[in-house]
Amino acid sequence: MWSFLAELIRTPEVPRTIVVMDEEGMGGTRQYEVEPRRLLVAWGGTLLVVGVVVAGLMAWTPLRTLIPGYGTEELRQEARLNAVRVSALQDSVALQRRYIERLQQLMTGQVDSIAQRGRQERSGGPLGRPGAAVPGSSRMASATGPVEALSTLRPPVRPPVEGGFPTRGFDAQAAHYGTDIAVPEGTQVRSIGSGYVVLAGRTQDDGHTIAVQHADGYLSVYKHNNRLLKQTGDYVQAREVLAVSGNTGERTTGPHVHFELWQNGHAQNPRSYVLGW
């Protein structure tokens, strides 16, 4: 067989006659005229097509991962990137959990302990010491210094931002428990009254959020800020700057401040409390 193929390759331009007969020579014979050059071209073309198909399958299908050592560095980079994503997701979940816990405490009226804890943590003093003052009282705490008494929130109050205009109002049925005020990014966000900062952080949905506990069970919330200027436990005066407005968080469609007002765990329509709304 190999000698026959070698004969064809040596003289590809010479036509050959191939006679086919039974091994025992009992049957009839059949003859075929063959041009070795055309036969070699056909074989070569077939091998080329098969090679292109195999190369395409290995390059553009998952079969390429079967090649030893192929894509190892790419897989390592993808694994590192996935590890970073998982870590960031864990941090976001932890922050969301703390945010939900803080809101639950706010809604159940545990705001005094939250403000006091923030002040104690920054001053290094322990909680629950004898003589420690509670926000809203007139006593003095030796670990934290004087605790300011909160003045009554007297509606109507001035808006939390100067200028701007409401773009979406209070709608409890749509779970929109506040008013959106369109303002340029960088606008100063001010507290509507004196109180203690009981929440200051960032959430995935609402971005940089800050909440202030006022007297008589009032709680004001300011969302989607670009930057917060106060920390949990800080005492703020009425009209003191809390943050700088922005467009942070996933639940925002443009630069604005989302303002909420709660009393004893019940959402209030800010339009009834804010001057000019």
PyMOL commands that set and color helices and strands:
alter all, ss='L'
color gray80, all
select helices_A, chain A and resi 2-10+36-60+62-66+72-107+111-123+172-174+215-217+270-272
alter helices_A, ss='H'
color red, helices_A
select strands_A, chain A and resi 16-20+30-34+140-141+145-146+165-168+179-182+188-190+195-203+207-213+218-228+235-236+241-245+256-263+266-268
alter strands_A, ss='S'
color yellow, strands_A
deselect
rebuild
show_as cartoon
